[in-house]
Amino acid sequence: MEKSRASAQQGITLLEGIHLCKTYLEAGKQPRQVIVGELAQAQAEIMALLQGLAGIPVSLLSQSLCQQLTQVENGIPVWFEVPIAQATLPDQIKSDCLVLDGLQDPGNVGTILRSAAAAGVKQVFALEATASLWSQKVLRAGMGAHCYLTLWETDWKTLAPRLQIPIIATSSHATQSLYELNLCRPHAWVFGHEGQGVRADILSLAQPVCIPQPGGLESLNVGAAASICLFETVRQRMLTPGASGCSSN
């Protein structure tokens, strides 16, 4: 995690694999540099990828170096070196957003980013102790979601006074059901640590909600819970398009 945060502080990261690289280009972005395995440069997918990158430096890696660097099993060895967008934290946050409070599993973080992008939520704030948003594992789990989101790594003390919308937090101890909420107006979803949940100082400022689980399990995986919450919001807004309190953001 420390290496990932160091790379983020330097303002660069690597996207690995054909899918992530293509998604980056489809989002209208350009890499700083392309890195390709020397044995893969003649493959049709690599040649097609490079055709649209005139003027972008291309570096070739030996097979042995590719094997040391790659984290994708059986993938084509290709990487984009890309800048990390350094967005200024807004003074006031009035549109839908996510707050990730201490989520440590990169797979969960990437899954939530992917669900946020699919649900049309554009802003994500990762608080301290959350897995780096730009780590390789989060990038892979996000499947290109980073290209369509504005991401910040910050702390609750800095973020809290900027939130000008209701805060909703999932909690297995809450008595109000997700399906009893009106989610048509902008709000901030908070999803907490995989074991401990949302911490008390945040929960005290939020509307706690639970997801009904008639099957009797103690709790859902946080990635699954986030997807359910996000798409319940989508469902409500699709059912009453243009209605008061259900306008798009």
N, C-alpha and C positions, 0 to 999 in steps of 0.2 A: 504494500500500500504506500509506503514512504517513497519508493521509486516513482510510482504513478503520480503522487502529489508533487514530487520534484519536477517531473515532466510538465505537469499542468502549470506550475509556477513559471516555467520557462516559456510557456505559451505554445508548446507543440505536443503532438502525439502521433502515433502510428495507427492507421487503419489497415487491418490485415484481411486478405481474401478478396476474391472477385466480387462477391455480393456487396460488401461494405464499400469497396471502391466505386462500383457502378452506382450505388445509391448516392454516394457523395457527389458524383458528377450529375446525376439526375436532379439533385437539389440545386443545381446551378453553381456549384463551388469548384474551385481548382486547387489541386495539391501544390505544395512547394516542391516536392520531389517524388519520383516514382522509384521504387526498389523492386527489382525482378530477379528471380533465380535464373542463372545463366542457361539452365536446361529447359526453362519454360518460355523463354523469350520468343520462340518460334511458334508457340501454340496459338491457335486461331483466336481464342478469347483474349489473350494478352495483346496480340497484334491489333485486334479491334479496339481494345481499351486505349492503346497508345496512339491510335490514329487521331483521336480528338484532343491530344495533349501536345500539340506542336509548341516548342519552346520551353517545355517543362523538362528539367534535368532528369535523366534516367540512369540509375546505377545498377550494375549487375553484381549479384552475389554468387559465390561458389555454392555447390550443393552442400558441402559440409557446413558452411555458415548458415545456409537456409535451414538446415536441420536443427541448428542450435537456436535460431531466432524464432522459428514458427511455433505457434500455439494452436494451429488449426490442423487437425488430423486429416491426412489425405487431401489437403487443399492445394490449389495452385499457388506457388510461392510468389505473392505480389503484395506490396505494401505501398500505401500513400503516406508521406509525411505531410501533416496538415496543421495549420494554425488553429489554436483553440480560441474561439471567440471570447473576448474579455468584456462582457457587457457590464455597464455600470448599474449597480443596484438601484431600482426605482425609488424615488422618494415616497410615492404612494402606489400601492398595489390594489387595483380595483377590479381586476378581471380574474377569471378562474386560474387557480394554480395548485400545485402540489408542494407539500413540505415533507421531506424525508428526515425523520428524527432517529439517528443512530442505527440505521439499517446497515448491517455488517456483511451480509451475503451479497457478493457482486451479481449473482444470478438473479436474486430478488430485485435489486436496484435496476438492472437492465430490463427485466420483465416489466417493471412499473413504468419505466421511461417509454417502452414500446407501447404499452397500453395508453399512456397519456397522449402520445402522438396520434394514435389511432382514434382516440376519443375527442381530439381537437383541443386538448389543453396544452397551451404553448409554453407555460412558465413552470420551472421546477427549481426548488430551493433545497439544497442538501445541507443539513446542519452538521455540526461537529460530531465526529465518531461514525459518520456515514461513510461507506466505501467510496473511494474516489470515483466521481462520475466519469472520469476519463481513463480509468484503468482498462487494460486489455480485456479482462473478463466482463466488465460492465459494457464495454463497446460491443463485444460479441453478442452478449445477451440482448442488448438493445436493438440489434439487427438494423442499424441505420437510423434509429429514432433520434439520435443526437443531431442529425442534419436538419431536423424540423422543429427543434426545441430551443428555447433560450434557457441556459442553465447557470445557476450560481452555487458556489460553495461558500456558506456564510455561517453565522451563529444566531441563536434565537434572540439574544439581547438586541442585536442589530436589526433583525427582521421584524420582530413583533410590532413595534410602533408604526411600521410602514404598511401593515395589513389593514386595509380599510374595508374589508369584507368579512362576513361571518366565517368563523373557523369551525370546522367539523373534524372530529377525531374518532377513529375507530377504537373501541374498547370492548373486550369480552365481558366487562362488568357493567356496561351500560344497560339501561332498561328500555330506552327508546330504540325502535327498529329503524333501520335504514329506510324501509319502505313506508314509513310514516312521515318522512321528511319531504318538504317542498324544496326541490333542488333546482328550481328554475332560475333563481337569481345567482349571480356570481358568488363563489365561495372558495375557501382554501381548505383542501383536504390535507389532513396530517396523518401519516402512517408511521408507526413507531418500530422500535427494536423488535427483532424476531421473538425474543423471549420475554422481555420486560414491558413491551408495548410503549405507548407514548408516555413521556415522563410527566410527572405531576404538575410542574409549573406551566407546561403547555396545556395539559388537560384541564387545568383550572380556568383557562380562558376560552375553552372550546365547548361546543355542543358534542357530548360523547354519544356515539351510536353503536349499535351492534348489528351484525348480520344474522338473521334467524337461521338456526341450524337444527332442523327437526330430526336429523339423523343422530344427534347426540354427541358429536365430536366436540372436544374442548374448544378448539379454535381452528381457523383456516390459515394456511400459509399466507403471509402478508402480500405476496405478489398476486395470489388469487383474490384476496380480499380487496385489494386496490382495484383490480379489474372489474369486480362486481360493482363497487361503488361508482367508478367512473362511468360505466355503461348504464347504471340506473339513472344517472344524470342525463345521459344521452337519450335514454328511453322517455323520460319525462318531458324533455324539451321537444322531442319528435311528436309526441302525442298532442301537444298543445302549441303548435308553431304560431308565433305572433301574439300569443295570449299575454296578458299582463303578468309580469314576473317570469315569463318563459321566453323572452326574446334572446336571440343569440348574442354572444359577447364579442 
